[in-house]
Amino acid sequence: DKIAAAVSALGEVNDPQIELALLRHCLLMPKFNFALRSTPPSFIRPAIEQFDQLVADTWLARFGISLTPLQSLQLSLPAPAGLGVTRAADVASAAYLANVLSCQPVVDSLLGAHCPVESFLAFADTAREYSALARPASLLAQLPRREDPLADTRAILDRLEDAEAVQRHLADKVHRSNGLTFRNTPHLAPRERLRLEAVSRPNATNALVCPPIPAVGLRFSADEFRVLLKWWLGCPLLQPDTPCSEGACRTPMDVFGDHAARCPHGQTRIARHDFVNRVWCYFLHSRGLHCRMEVFTDPLTHFRSADTYVEQWLHGRDAAMDWVCTHPEQEGAPASADASWALRHAEAHKESYARQRSRARGLNFIPLAIDTFGGLGAAAL
């Protein structure tokens, strides 16, 4: 009830980016973790279910998102695929077992004799529950069945006996299992399969979980952040056959907004590119580098191949950096294309026509590719 009361006060904040930060770091699992550590999961199962339902209700009330089972799983995963809004059912057994392991030396001291972990309240049931959670469901059929289902958990606890942050170690195994289940969800449409791969790449979630600091350009408006969350979780954004907002374009929008990310008409594509370039230039300035935007590197032809021109970049040579913003889901992409195919394709296109001109002027040329799910090309990484 106290957690629900605290969550209900989020309406007074009325800023989805700050609300998500509060939910992740203050109002949800941090408040419930003590109960999970101190009580066997089987004793507080109704409270665990009530907590997880509270999370789902909060997402509908505060962010306008009714979570599907796949989206709920994604939300609970750590970055990069998820947002770290942990489900109590996933970590309850890990929390209790970690507390048992940390309390054992104290109990031994009080009793003056060794007290094995198996003697703690509901240890066997909790260990079996943890063992099932930490082994991916997709692999269970391929693994040999153990006569003693406690063997895996007992072996893990033995290895962690002297470790720090035991709960984190145990919970990470559950999260890795859930991540494998998430990435191998069967019977998905090609677009959804591509999205799952895209959000699982390193650093992809950074824009969603970064501190909302306006001074360094990390603050979104309420509408921007709600749309960003829905985009990340694969929620429909538009009504079917919504006209494209660019007047010269006759292609109707799709419900997920993919057309908006790759439409060749109008100023939106250029504005997105220019925004990324400004942020990059601001970052370089903050690191003490002298750089300029939109520089003509070939004065004879007025050919511009530097979105960002950086002086003394490497070994005394200046660098011409050229940004391209792309989208993982591309019309005409091969059926075997993965989530980073568009990044590689965009980099190769930049390389094909701009590198030779830059080298002729004695410049390093660096093609920088970024996509709409936060993926970065090889040169940008």
SEMARLO-867052 format. One record per residue (C-alpha): residue in three letters; z, x, y; residue number from 1. Coordinates in Angstrom, 1 decimal, m for minus. Last residue first. Layout:
<rs>
{"ALA"; {Z; X; Y}; NUM}
...
</rs>
This chain:
<rs>
{"LEU"; {m32.2; 32.0; 3.1}; 381}
{"ALA"; {m34.8; 31.2; 5.7}; 380}
{"ALA"; {m37.4; 33.4; 3.9}; 379}
{"ALA"; {m36.8; 31.6; 0.6}; 378}
{"GLY"; {m37.2; 28.2; 2.1}; 377}
{"LEU"; {m34.2; 26.0; 3.0}; 376}
{"GLY"; {m33.1; 22.7; 1.7}; 375}
{"GLY"; {m31.1; 20.4; 4.0}; 374}
{"PHE"; {m32.3; 17.1; 2.6}; 373}
{"THR"; {m35.0; 16.6; 5.2}; 372}
{"ASP"; {m36.6; 20.0; 4.5}; 371}
{"ILE"; {m36.4; 23.5; 6.1}; 370}
{"ALA"; {m39.0; 26.2; 6.2}; 369}
{"LEU"; {m38.8; 29.5; 8.2}; 368}
{"PRO"; {m41.9; 31.7; 8.2}; 367}
{"ILE"; {m40.9; 35.2; 9.3}; 366}
{"PHE"; {m43.5; 37.5; 10.9}; 365}
{"ASN"; {m42.4; 41.1; 11.8}; 364}
{"LEU"; {m44.4; 42.1; 14.9}; 363}
{"GLY"; {m46.8; 45.0; 15.6}; 362}
{"ARG"; {m49.4; 42.9; 17.3}; 361}
{"ALA"; {m51.8; 43.1; 14.3}; 360}
{"ARG"; {m48.8; 42.2; 12.1}; 359}
{"SER"; {m48.4; 38.9; 14.0}; 358}
{"ARG"; {m52.1; 38.0; 13.6}; 357}
{"GLN"; {m51.9; 38.8; 9.8}; 356}
{"ARG"; {m48.7; 36.7; 9.3}; 355}
{"ALA"; {m50.0; 33.6; 11.0}; 354}
{"TYR"; {m52.8; 32.1; 8.9}; 353}
{"SER"; {m51.8; 32.3; 5.2}; 352}
{"GLU"; {m48.1; 32.9; 5.7}; 351}
{"LYS"; {m47.6; 29.6; 7.4}; 350}
{"HIS"; {m49.4; 27.8; 4.5}; 349}
{"ALA"; {m47.3; 29.7; 2.0}; 348}
{"GLU"; {m44.1; 28.7; 3.7}; 347}
{"ALA"; {m45.1; 25.0; 3.7}; 346}
{"HIS"; {m46.0; 25.1; 0.0}; 345}
{"ARG"; {m42.8; 26.8; m1.0}; 344}
{"LEU"; {m40.7; 24.3; 1.0}; 343}
{"ALA"; {m42.7; 21.3; m0.4}; 342}
{"TRP"; {m42.1; 22.6; m4.0}; 341}
{"SER"; {m38.3; 22.8; m3.4}; 340}
{"ALA"; {m37.4; 19.5; m5.0}; 339}
{"ASP"; {m39.5; 20.1; m8.1}; 338}
{"ALA"; {m43.2; 19.5; m8.5}; 337}
{"SER"; {m44.4; 18.8; m12.1}; 336}
{"ALA"; {m46.4; 15.7; m11.1}; 335}
{"PRO"; {m48.3; 17.8; m8.5}; 334}
{"ALA"; {m47.8; 16.9; m4.9}; 333}
{"GLY"; {m50.5; 14.7; m3.3}; 332}
{"GLU"; {m48.1; 12.6; m1.3}; 331}
{"GLN"; {m45.0; 14.6; m0.6}; 330}
{"GLU"; {m41.3; 13.9; m1.5}; 329}
{"PRO"; {m39.4; 17.0; m0.7}; 328}
{"HIS"; {m39.9; 16.6; 3.1}; 327}
{"THR"; {m41.0; 19.2; 5.6}; 326}
{"CYS"; {m39.9; 20.9; 8.8}; 325}
{"VAL"; {m41.8; 24.1; 9.7}; 324}
{"TRP"; {m40.4; 26.9; 11.8}; 323}
{"ASP"; {m42.2; 30.1; 12.9}; 322}
{"MET"; {m40.3; 33.3; 13.6}; 321}
{"ALA"; {m42.0; 36.1; 15.4}; 320}
{"ALA"; {m39.9; 39.3; 15.1}; 319}
{"ASP"; {m39.6; 42.3; 17.3}; 318}
{"ARG"; {m39.4; 45.8; 15.8}; 317}
{"GLY"; {m36.6; 48.3; 16.4}; 316}
{"HIS"; {m35.7; 48.6; 12.7}; 315}
{"LEU"; {m35.3; 44.8; 12.4}; 314}
{"TRP"; {m34.9; 42.1; 15.0}; 313}
{"GLN"; {m35.2; 44.2; 18.2}; 312}
{"GLU"; {m36.4; 41.2; 20.2}; 311}
{"VAL"; {m36.5; 37.8; 18.7}; 310}
{"TYR"; {m39.4; 35.4; 19.4}; 309}
{"THR"; {m38.6; 31.8; 18.2}; 308}
{"ASP"; {m41.4; 29.3; 17.7}; 307}
{"ALA"; {m43.6; 32.4; 17.5}; 306}
{"SER"; {m47.2; 32.1; 16.4}; 305}
{"ARG"; {m48.8; 31.0; 19.7}; 304}
{"PHE"; {m52.4; 32.0; 20.1}; 303}
{"HIS"; {m53.2; 32.3; 23.7}; 302}
{"THR"; {m56.5; 34.0; 22.6}; 301}
{"LEU"; {m56.2; 37.3; 24.5}; 300}
{"PRO"; {m52.4; 37.0; 24.9}; 299}
{"ASP"; {m51.7; 37.0; 21.2}; 298}
{"THR"; {m47.9; 36.5; 20.6}; 297}
{"PHE"; {m47.7; 33.4; 22.8}; 296}
{"VAL"; {m44.0; 32.6; 22.8}; 295}
{"GLU"; {m42.5; 29.1; 22.1}; 294}
{"MET"; {m38.8; 30.0; 22.4}; 293}
{"ARG"; {m37.2; 33.2; 23.5}; 292}
{"CYS"; {m34.7; 35.5; 21.9}; 291}
{"HIS"; {m32.2; 38.2; 22.8}; 290}
{"LEU"; {m29.6; 38.6; 20.1}; 289}
{"GLY"; {m25.9; 38.6; 20.8}; 288}
{"ARG"; {m24.8; 36.4; 17.9}; 287}
{"SER"; {m24.4; 33.3; 20.1}; 286}
{"HIS"; {m28.0; 33.8; 21.3}; 285}
{"LEU"; {m29.2; 33.7; 17.7}; 284}
{"PHE"; {m27.3; 30.4; 17.2}; 283}
{"TYR"; {m28.8; 28.9; 20.3}; 282}
{"CYS"; {m32.3; 29.9; 19.1}; 281}
{"TRP"; {m31.7; 28.2; 15.7}; 280}
{"VAL"; {m30.4; 25.0; 17.4}; 279}
{"ARG"; {m33.5; 25.0; 19.7}; 278}
{"ASN"; {m35.9; 25.5; 16.8}; 277}
{"VAL"; {m34.3; 22.7; 14.7}; 276}
{"PHE"; {m34.6; 20.3; 17.7}; 275}
{"ASP"; {m38.3; 21.4; 18.3}; 274}
{"HIS"; {m39.2; 20.6; 14.7}; 273}
{"ARG"; {m37.6; 17.1; 14.9}; 272}
{"ALA"; {m39.3; 16.4; 18.2}; 271}
{"ILE"; {m42.7; 17.5; 16.9}; 270}
{"ARG"; {m42.4; 15.1; 13.9}; 269}
{"THR"; {m41.2; 12.3; 16.1}; 268}
{"GLN"; {m44.0; 12.8; 18.7}; 267}
{"GLY"; {m46.7; 10.6; 17.2}; 266}
{"HIS"; {m48.7; 10.7; 14.0}; 265}
{"PRO"; {m48.5; 12.9; 10.9}; 264}
{"CYS"; {m45.9; 10.7; 9.2}; 263}
{"ARG"; {m43.9; 12.9; 6.8}; 262}
{"ALA"; {m40.2; 12.0; 7.4}; 261}
{"ALA"; {m41.0; 8.4; 8.5}; 260}
{"HIS"; {m43.0; 7.9; 5.3}; 259}
{"ASP"; {m40.0; 8.8; 3.2}; 258}
{"GLY"; {m37.9; 6.1; 4.9}; 257}
{"PHE"; {m36.3; 4.7; 1.7}; 256}
{"VAL"; {m37.7; 1.2; 2.1}; 255}
{"ASP"; {m41.3; 2.4; 2.5}; 254}
{"MET"; {m42.9; 2.2; 5.9}; 253}
{"PRO"; {m46.3; 0.6; 6.4}; 252}
{"THR"; {m49.3; 2.9; 7.1}; 251}
{"ARG"; {m51.4; 2.0; 10.1}; 250}
{"CYS"; {m50.3; 5.0; 12.3}; 249}
{"ALA"; {m51.6; 5.2; 15.8}; 248}
{"GLY"; {m48.7; 3.2; 17.2}; 247}
{"GLU"; {m45.9; 5.3; 15.7}; 246}
{"SER"; {m43.1; 2.9; 14.8}; 245}
{"CYS"; {m44.5; 2.5; 11.3}; 244}
{"PRO"; {m44.6; m1.2; 10.4}; 243}
{"THR"; {m41.8; m2.5; 8.0}; 242}
{"ASP"; {m43.6; m3.3; 4.7}; 241}
{"PRO"; {m40.3; m3.7; 2.8}; 240}
{"GLN"; {m37.1; m3.8; 4.9}; 239}
{"LEU"; {m35.7; m0.5; 5.8}; 238}
{"LEU"; {m32.9; 2.0; 4.9}; 237}
{"PRO"; {m32.6; 1.6; 1.1}; 236}
{"CYS"; {m29.7; 3.7; m0.2}; 235}
{"GLY"; {m30.4; 7.1; m1.8}; 234}
{"LEU"; {m26.9; 8.6; m1.2}; 233}
{"TRP"; {m28.1; 11.2; 1.3}; 232}
{"TRP"; {m30.3; 8.7; 3.2}; 231}
{"LYS"; {m27.4; 6.3; 3.3}; 230}
{"LEU"; {m25.1; 9.0; 4.7}; 229}
{"LEU"; {m27.6; 10.1; 7.2}; 228}
{"VAL"; {m28.2; 6.5; 8.4}; 227}
{"ARG"; {m24.4; 6.1; 9.0}; 226}
{"PHE"; {m24.3; 9.5; 10.7}; 225}
{"GLU"; {m27.1; 8.7; 13.1}; 224}
{"ASP"; {m25.8; 5.3; 14.0}; 223}
{"ALA"; {m22.3; 6.7; 14.8}; 222}
{"SER"; {m23.7; 9.6; 16.9}; 221}
{"PHE"; {m23.6; 13.0; 15.3}; 220}
{"ARG"; {m21.5; 16.0; 16.2}; 219}
{"LEU"; {m22.3; 19.5; 15.0}; 218}
{"GLY"; {m24.1; 20.8; 18.1}; 217}
{"VAL"; {m21.8; 23.7; 18.8}; 216}
{"ALA"; {m19.9; 22.1; 21.6}; 215}
{"PRO"; {m19.9; 18.7; 19.9}; 214}
{"ILE"; {m17.7; 19.8; 17.0}; 213}
{"PRO"; {m17.7; 17.4; 14.1}; 212}
{"PRO"; {m16.5; 19.9; 11.4}; 211}
{"CYS"; {m19.2; 20.3; 8.8}; 210}
{"VAL"; {m19.2; 18.0; 5.8}; 209}
{"LEU"; {m22.5; 16.1; 6.3}; 208}
{"ALA"; {m24.5; 19.0; 7.8}; 207}
{"ASN"; {m23.4; 21.4; 5.0}; 206}
{"THR"; {m24.5; 19.1; 2.2}; 205}
{"ALA"; {m27.6; 21.1; 1.1}; 204}
{"ASN"; {m25.8; 24.5; 1.1}; 203}
{"PRO"; {m26.9; 25.2; m2.5}; 202}
{"ARG"; {m29.3; 22.7; m4.0}; 201}
{"SER"; {m27.8; 19.5; m5.6}; 200}
{"VAL"; {m29.1; 17.2; m2.9}; 199}
{"ALA"; {m32.7; 18.0; m3.7}; 198}
{"GLU"; {m32.4; 17.6; m7.5}; 197}
{"LEU"; {m30.8; 14.2; m7.2}; 196}
{"ARG"; {m33.5; 13.2; m4.6}; 195}
{"LEU"; {m36.3; 14.3; m6.9}; 194}
{"ARG"; {m35.0; 12.2; m9.7}; 193}
{"GLU"; {m34.7; 9.3; m7.3}; 192}
{"ARG"; {m38.4; 9.7; m6.3}; 191}
{"PRO"; {m39.5; 10.0; m9.9}; 190}
{"ALA"; {m37.7; 6.7; m10.9}; 189}
{"LEU"; {m34.7; 7.3; m13.0}; 188}
{"HIS"; {m34.3; 6.5; m16.7}; 187}
{"PRO"; {m31.7; 9.1; m17.6}; 186}
{"THR"; {m29.0; 10.7; m15.4}; 185}
{"ASN"; {m29.3; 14.5; m16.0}; 184}
{"ARG"; {m28.2; 15.7; m12.6}; 183}
{"PHE"; {m25.3; 13.3; m12.4}; 182}
{"THR"; {m24.1; 14.0; m16.0}; 181}
{"LEU"; {m24.2; 17.7; m15.2}; 180}
{"GLY"; {m22.3; 17.2; m12.0}; 179}
{"ASN"; {m19.7; 15.0; m13.8}; 178}
{"SER"; {m19.0; 17.9; m16.3}; 177}
{"ARG"; {m18.8; 20.4; m13.4}; 176}
{"HIS"; {m16.4; 18.0; m11.6}; 175}
{"VAL"; {m14.2; 17.8; m14.7}; 174}
{"LYS"; {m14.2; 21.6; m15.1}; 173}
{"ASP"; {m13.4; 21.9; m11.4}; 172}
{"ALA"; {m10.4; 19.6; m11.9}; 171}
{"LEU"; {m8.7; 22.1; m14.3}; 170}
{"HIS"; {m9.2; 25.1; m12.1}; 169}
{"ARG"; {m8.2; 23.2; m9.0}; 168}
{"GLN"; {m5.0; 21.9; m10.7}; 167}
{"VAL"; {m4.2; 25.5; m11.7}; 166}
{"ALA"; {m4.3; 26.7; m8.1}; 165}
{"GLU"; {m2.8; 30.2; m9.2}; 164}
{"ALA"; {m3.1; 31.6; m12.7}; 163}
{"ASP"; {m0.3; 32.7; m14.9}; 162}
{"GLU"; {m0.6; 30.0; m17.6}; 161}
{"LEU"; {m4.3; 29.4; m16.9}; 160}
{"ARG"; {m5.6; 30.9; m20.1}; 159}
{"ASP"; {m3.0; 29.0; m22.2}; 158}
{"LEU"; {m3.9; 25.8; m20.4}; 157}
{"ILE"; {m7.6; 26.2; m21.3}; 156}
{"ALA"; {m6.7; 26.8; m25.0}; 155}
{"ARG"; {m4.5; 23.7; m25.1}; 154}
{"THR"; {m7.2; 21.6; m23.5}; 153}
{"ASP"; {m9.8; 22.7; m26.1}; 152}
{"ALA"; {m7.5; 22.3; m29.1}; 151}
{"LEU"; {m6.1; 18.9; m28.1}; 150}
{"PRO"; {m8.9; 17.0; m29.9}; 149}
{"ASP"; {m7.7; 18.3; m33.3}; 148}
{"GLU"; {m10.2; 17.6; m36.1}; 147}
{"ARG"; {m12.9; 18.8; m33.7}; 146}
{"ARG"; {m16.4; 17.2; m33.8}; 145}
{"PRO"; {m19.2; 19.7; m33.4}; 144}
{"LEU"; {m21.0; 19.4; m30.1}; 143}
{"GLN"; {m24.5; 18.0; m29.8}; 142}
{"ALA"; {m23.4; 14.3; m29.5}; 141}
{"LEU"; {m20.8; 15.4; m26.8}; 140}
{"LEU"; {m23.5; 17.1; m24.7}; 139}
{"SER"; {m24.6; 14.2; m22.5}; 138}
{"ALA"; {m21.0; 13.0; m22.1}; 137}
{"PRO"; {m20.2; 16.3; m20.4}; 136}
{"ARG"; {m16.9; 17.7; m21.7}; 135}
{"ALA"; {m14.1; 17.9; m19.1}; 134}
{"LEU"; {m13.5; 14.2; m19.1}; 133}
{"ALA"; {m12.9; 13.9; m22.9}; 132}
{"SER"; {m10.6; 17.0; m23.0}; 131}
{"TYR"; {m8.7; 15.5; m20.0}; 130}
{"GLU"; {m8.0; 12.3; m21.9}; 129}
{"ARG"; {m6.9; 14.1; m25.0}; 128}
{"ALA"; {m4.6; 16.3; m22.9}; 127}
{"THR"; {m3.1; 13.2; m21.3}; 126}
{"ASP"; {m2.4; 11.5; m24.6}; 125}
{"ALA"; {m0.8; 14.7; m26.0}; 124}
{"PHE"; {1.3; 15.4; m22.9}; 123}
{"ALA"; {2.8; 11.9; m22.7}; 122}
{"LEU"; {6.2; 13.2; m21.5}; 121}
{"PHE"; {6.6; 17.0; m22.0}; 120}
{"SER"; {7.2; 18.3; m25.5}; 119}
{"GLU"; {3.7; 19.5; m26.0}; 118}
{"VAL"; {4.2; 21.9; m23.1}; 117}
{"PRO"; {6.6; 23.9; m25.2}; 116}
{"CYS"; {10.3; 24.2; m23.9}; 115}
{"HIS"; {11.6; 27.7; m24.4}; 114}
{"ALA"; {15.4; 27.9; m24.1}; 113}
{"GLY"; {18.1; 28.2; m21.4}; 112}
{"LEU"; {17.6; 24.5; m20.6}; 111}
{"LEU"; {17.4; 25.0; m16.8}; 110}
{"SER"; {15.3; 28.2; m17.1}; 109}
{"ASP"; {12.9; 26.7; m19.6}; 108}
{"VAL"; {12.5; 23.7; m17.3}; 107}
{"VAL"; {11.7; 25.9; m14.4}; 106}
{"PRO"; {9.2; 27.9; m16.4}; 105}
{"GLN"; {7.5; 24.7; m17.6}; 104}
{"CYS"; {7.1; 23.1; m14.2}; 103}
{"SER"; {3.9; 24.9; m13.3}; 102}
{"LEU"; {2.2; 24.0; m16.6}; 101}
{"VAL"; {3.4; 20.4; m16.5}; 100}
{"ASN"; {2.2; 20.1; m12.9}; 99}
{"ALA"; {m1.3; 21.3; m13.9}; 98}
{"LEU"; {m1.3; 18.8; m16.8}; 97}
{"TYR"; {m0.5; 16.0; m14.4}; 96}
{"ALA"; {m3.2; 16.9; m11.9}; 95}
{"ALA"; {m5.9; 17.5; m14.5}; 94}
{"SER"; {m5.1; 14.1; m16.1}; 93}
{"ALA"; {m5.4; 12.3; m12.8}; 92}
{"VAL"; {m8.6; 14.1; m11.7}; 91}
{"ASP"; {m11.5; 11.9; m12.7}; 90}
{"ALA"; {m9.6; 8.6; m12.6}; 89}
{"ALA"; {m8.4; 9.4; m9.0}; 88}
{"ARG"; {m12.0; 9.5; m7.8}; 87}
{"THR"; {m12.6; 12.4; m5.3}; 86}
{"VAL"; {m14.3; 12.0; m2.0}; 85}
{"GLY"; {m15.8; 15.5; m2.2}; 84}
{"LEU"; {m19.1; 14.7; m0.4}; 83}
{"GLY"; {m21.5; 15.2; m3.3}; 82}
{"ALA"; {m24.4; 17.4; m4.4}; 81}
{"PRO"; {m23.4; 20.5; m2.5}; 80}
{"ALA"; {m20.5; 19.9; m2.3}; 79}
{"PRO"; {m17.8; 18.5; m4.5}; 78}
{"LEU"; {m18.6; 15.4; m6.6}; 77}
{"SER"; {m16.9; 12.1; m5.9}; 76}
{"LEU"; {m19.7; 10.7; m3.7}; 75}
{"GLN"; {m22.3; 11.5; m6.4}; 74}
{"LEU"; {m20.4; 9.5; m9.0}; 73}
{"SER"; {m20.0; 6.5; m6.7}; 72}
{"GLN"; {m23.7; 6.7; m5.9}; 71}
{"LEU"; {m24.6; 6.6; m9.6}; 70}
{"PRO"; {m22.2; 3.7; m10.2}; 69}
{"THR"; {m23.8; 1.8; m7.2}; 68}
{"LEU"; {m21.8; 1.9; m4.0}; 67}
{"SER"; {m22.0; m0.9; m1.4}; 66}
{"ILE"; {m22.6; 1.1; 1.8}; 65}
{"GLY"; {m21.9; m0.4; 5.2}; 64}
{"PHE"; {m20.0; 2.7; 6.4}; 63}
{"ARG"; {m16.6; 1.4; 7.3}; 62}
{"ALA"; {m16.2; m1.8; 5.2}; 61}
{"LEU"; {m18.5; m0.9; 2.3}; 60}
{"TRP"; {m17.2; 2.6; 2.0}; 59}
{"THR"; {m13.6; 1.4; 2.3}; 58}
{"ASP"; {m14.1; m1.1; m0.5}; 57}
{"ALA"; {m15.3; 1.6; m2.8}; 56}
{"VAL"; {m12.4; 3.9; m2.0}; 55}
{"LEU"; {m9.9; 1.1; m2.3}; 54}
{"GLN"; {m11.4; 0.4; m5.8}; 53}
{"ASP"; {m10.6; 4.0; m6.8}; 52}
{"PHE"; {m7.0; 3.6; m5.6}; 51}
{"GLN"; {m6.6; 0.2; m7.4}; 50}
{"GLU"; {m7.8; 1.8; m10.6}; 49}
{"ILE"; {m5.4; 4.6; m10.3}; 48}
{"ALA"; {m2.6; 2.2; m9.5}; 47}
{"PRO"; {m3.4; 0.1; m12.6}; 46}
{"ARG"; {m3.4; 3.3; m14.8}; 45}
{"ILE"; {0.1; 4.4; m13.6}; 44}
{"PHE"; {1.8; 5.1; m16.9}; 43}
{"SER"; {m1.4; 6.2; m18.8}; 42}
{"PRO"; {m2.0; 8.8; m16.0}; 41}
{"PRO"; {1.2; 10.6; m16.8}; 40}
{"THR"; {3.4; 10.8; m13.6}; 39}
{"SER"; {4.3; 13.7; m11.3}; 38}
{"ARG"; {0.9; 15.2; m10.5}; 37}
{"LEU"; {m0.9; 11.9; m10.0}; 36}
{"ALA"; {1.9; 10.5; m7.8}; 35}
{"PHE"; {1.8; 13.7; m5.7}; 34}
{"ASN"; {m2.0; 13.5; m5.3}; 33}
{"PHE"; {m2.1; 10.1; m3.8}; 32}
{"LYS"; {m1.7; 11.1; m0.1}; 31}
{"PRO"; {m4.0; 14.1; m0.3}; 30}
{"MET"; {m6.5; 12.0; m2.4}; 29}
{"LEU"; {m7.1; 9.4; 0.3}; 28}
{"LEU"; {m6.0; 9.7; 3.9}; 27}
{"CYS"; {m6.0; 13.3; 4.9}; 26}
{"HIS"; {m8.8; 15.7; 4.0}; 25}
{"ARG"; {m11.7; 13.6; 2.6}; 24}
{"LEU"; {m10.8; 10.3; 4.3}; 23}
{"LEU"; {m10.1; 12.0; 7.6}; 22}
{"ALA"; {m13.4; 13.9; 7.5}; 21}
{"LEU"; {m15.3; 10.7; 6.6}; 20}
{"GLU"; {m13.6; 8.9; 9.5}; 19}
{"ILE"; {m14.6; 11.7; 11.9}; 18}
{"GLN"; {m18.2; 11.3; 11.0}; 17}
{"PRO"; {m18.0; 7.5; 11.0}; 16}
{"ASP"; {m16.5; 7.2; 14.5}; 15}
{"ASN"; {m14.6; 3.9; 15.0}; 14}
{"VAL"; {m11.2; 5.6; 15.3}; 13}
{"GLU"; {m9.3; 2.3; 15.6}; 12}
{"GLY"; {m11.3; 1.0; 12.7}; 11}
{"LEU"; {m9.8; 3.8; 10.6}; 10}
{"ALA"; {m6.5; 1.9; 10.7}; 9}
{"SER"; {m7.3; 0.2; 7.4}; 8}
{"VAL"; {m7.2; 3.5; 5.7}; 7}
{"ALA"; {m3.5; 4.1; 6.7}; 6}
{"ALA"; {m2.5; 0.6; 5.5}; 5}
{"ALA"; {m4.4; 1.1; 2.2}; 4}
{"ILE"; {m2.6; 4.5; 1.7}; 3}
{"LYS"; {0.8; 2.9; 2.4}; 2}
{"ASP"; {0.0; 0.0; 0.0}; 1}
</rs>
